[in-house]
Amino acid sequence: MPRTAIDASGLQKWFGEEDARTLALRGVDLHADFGEMIYIVGPSGSGKTTLLSVLSGILRPNSGHVLADGTDIWTLDSNHLAEFRLHKLGFVFQDFHLFPRLNTAENVAIPLILRKVPWDTAIQEAIHYLDIVGLKGRADLPPMKLSGGEQQRVAIARAMIGKPDILIMDEPTASLDGDTGHVIVKFVRENILDANRCIVVVTHDSRIYEFASRILKMEDGRITGTQERAA
Amino acid sequence: MKGILKLAYKLLVNDKAKFTALLVGIAFASFSMIFISAMFVGVLRHSSSTVINIGATMWVMDPAVQTPANSIGIPDYVLDAVRSTQGVAYAVPLYTGTALVKLADGTYQATSVIGLDDTSLFGRPEMVNGKITDIYAENGFFVVQDADYSKLGSPHVGSEFQLNDHRCVIVGTAKVAMSSLFGLPTLYTTYERAIQYIPNPRYTVSYVLVEPKSPSDIPKIKQQVAALGYLALTKDEFMQRSITFYIFQTGMGTNLLIMTVITFFVGLSISGQTFYTFILENLERFGALKALGTKDGELVGMILFQATFTALTGYGLGVGLCTLFIYLAKLRLPSYFATITYTNLLLALVMVLIIDAVSSYAGVRRVLRIEPFEIFRG
């Protein structure tokens, strides 16, 4: 019996007030188990990014609940919510958001540093994770000296170093060419997904659908369909 | 927090262009504030050079006297009256004035002349060449070897020149703790010879120098001198009176204040603007940190650390630069007046910390308003 990673119900989110109100989420329900790689797909403006932000404790919904690994995250205060994100979630941002003034290892080590792991230990661990994502020997380089694919691997190493239960990936292939994107997502599927981890991916890119456990289609702030995959 | 501060440190110093601009702004502000106030302190200290060099515990003067350089003659009976005042160990006259010296090449040089009590030579300078008793020799004068010494043609023992058409013979050279404010060379002679050589109004005693029997006698002496219609001040009180005069009655204090305020605002605008730009350029990174799980308090700590580190480093550079500048200036111009005091340093530090606080405040406000959601929107 798989454990529930995310159980969201009745999520509503709107922006603006009164007449200028825009509904981004119109009562979304979502369930994901550990061991699943869930894709949220849909056209621009369908509410994918808003849903991802609400699920990851970054954007407060106007109504609804999100249970992540059993915790009702939107009942937490801002400090506990930050703690939750730090210890339970890993993020891979669309534009990577690497720190150009830090070297690659320091970028990867950030989650451990935020958890108050001693600097040298965090850097050693970061070098180990760079090794795992195939970037051995790149630890001292600034991220800007790496290719797009390599930067994405650095972002993945940063997301993984804290051993999060839930990995959030926002458009992981948007900044990469088709082949590189395919290789990266394949790497995530084969090396990072396991029975104790859930991966939620927002994407437009149909070339990587083959790696999904399930694909949720969004349109106009609603989940309009679910497609089970054999992968 | 240590690792987070190291992260903040690296984010700051690895942005070399911004960090340099920040340091230049703070260093400029602290350099200017310290330098301006050091010049002012130097001027004020040198305005009391006579009081410091003579070293008497108490000074009796006309109540209208504001600075040591502007003495008003006191009648001789005041000297006698002070000598017979209870609590006075001894009291001696002092003459201070200026005279024109005609040098060997025919040029004239204004000179400060100090006439010491003939009997005690109280307030005499430290001798470099010659014996103190040589001051009693015919036409004998000591010249002070200070920054203005060369203006008399660097005379040595035996040199002669005319002082108000009187023959004047250098019988010794001396040194004093501090040269005069007005850049005049200084000659010492006896009181009697000074009033004989230099034209004087009716009263010739510039000051009566008093040594009380004990510090507890000072208030009584002051009272009795006041009863005579004159003013008795301790050394420190006289120096403070002079400082107060220069600050509040010459416009120097106002000018110092204006210059300090201008420097403060220039420093604030350079550093504040640069730091705020630094925060704006890193807003996305702060947003990413927030999304990854950094608490608001930790972000505030990072910004305060960055601002304070920059402020203290810039301040240190400013202090070092100012010290170096004054040191080099004194090598070139021995009479250069600037003096850095702990009060100068503290004042500049307070100003720099205010700049730091204002810059941080703007940055903290901006960072706390970031929505990490924006990071997802790209």
Interface residues (C-beta under 8 A of the other chain):
Chain A: T49 L52 S53 S56 I58 L59 S78 N79 A82 E83 F84 R85 L86 H87 L89 F91 F93 Q94 D95 H97 F99 R101 L102 E106 I110 P111 I113 L114 K116 V117 P118 W119 A122 D170 E171
Chain B: M1 K2 G3 I4 K6 L7 K10 L11 N14 D15 E284 R285 G287 A288 L289 K290 A291 L292 G293 T294 K295 D296 G297 E298 E371 P372 F373 I375 F376 R377 G378
